[in-house]
């Protein structure tokens, strides 16, 4: 962590008694410890959530153009915007190491704080395996040689290692890299939006490869939810953000708009060309770009797909690795996970441990990964909305530079639409199979394992953990 002093966790991110007012955020030697500003945080959030237009193909295939655009517009209003409001309030009120884990622990206690971290880390195992797989999928469109044997797996492993190394250089390097990667991957889709009006109806009879997709409109909605989830991941680096009370709300709202536009505009542009929705499936943006703009645009989209997958994995390593760090500072994990790299202050042990877990899951199927990811993420998101409402009730005097409008009722109501969509994903998960059981049943086993892990953890440390308001000094 390039902007953390050795005693960062004892700065104002630690607070005063549970029902009192927290101390103001004080950062010594601010000139020396440069922190993330608005647009690098927006770029990092963009990759934590989206990574660009890639992944929207199945939505068009399942729903058609008109309904796909409607889904892409409504989902952020019902799923992303309420989450962004919740994160804006809690991040500005409690800019703590570990983000959402720290909020839930403070509001609901040790047990639920541990479950929040458990759900997020277990979900990350399935989520993070997706991005190296997507990187390899786009790479093999240019170089089929990588499809043979274990070559694709080795490339995926190389992505994991490269991103782990980048993250050890600190959050500034990761976020600046994300900003430049955003411009690079957006360029070919800007070209698609510009060229499509000149091909009005020209692709109505285009010959495309036969697709194998079986996604229907409900499956398209589920994939759309996956494309719009992950907003809370940016909260785990709150102590490394410049003026988090002001920066987080602005970054969340800006990122929601940018992500929605990156999905809707290219799909709407291709609708004008008349290309049949049945031509779409995961990875087909490259072929579609070739039909629209020729080989150069096709290569640009393929390279953009690789950049997108790399950028998403890179940004999420930064987010997820702060969870073991925060838990180690609280005494919930062995202190070795709190060790920081001497120069960058990055949690190198947590990064290496997480990277090993993600590498072990390379090669799992995309559909199963998405379903499990949404289920586990949804339950952790439910705890975060509960923390928002509980803190409004238990700590009404907590300074909140940004508030969800509507008082206590608004804090409760804002979580209803995302929870309704989560209910839909639960129903849908019963039709997905993982190791001869439904995805829902498998997810329930993983959730129950979190309770067992908590009990074992508590038995090994009966003296208890650090109070939710204070954290021990991280190890060097």
Order of alpha helices (4+ residues) and beta strands (2+ residues): alpha-alpha-alpha-alpha-alpha-alpha-alpha-alpha-alpha-alpha-alpha-alpha-alpha-alpha-alpha-beta-beta-alpha
